[in-house]
């Protein structure tokens, strides 16, 4: 369903993130306003093991920690 070989449309730099707006489904890239390490702790973020897939289905957003098919 999600191919690793597909062309990349953007790249995250160090300490950058992407936000998906649930109401408009628009993507917003940015950087934390404070120290990235403290933001990770504050938000309860977990390290992704292989990759993250965010997808939209029937007006809802889903995120999966998964390895894309080859």
HUURCOR-V30206 format. One record per backbone hydrogen bond with DSSP energy under -0.5 kcal/mol. CO is the residue of the C=O (numbers start at 1). NH is the residue of the N-H. Records with the same first field share a line. If there is no record, write none. Layout:
CO: NH ; NH
//
This chain:
1: 3
2: 69
3: 6
13: 16
15: 32
17: 30
19: 21 ; 28
21: 25
26: 21
28: 19
30: 17
35: 39
36: 40
37: 41
38: 42
39: 43
40: 44 ; 45
41: 44
51: 66
52: 54
53: 55 ; 64
55: 62
57: 60
60: 57
62: 55
64: 53 ; 66
66: 68
69: 4
//
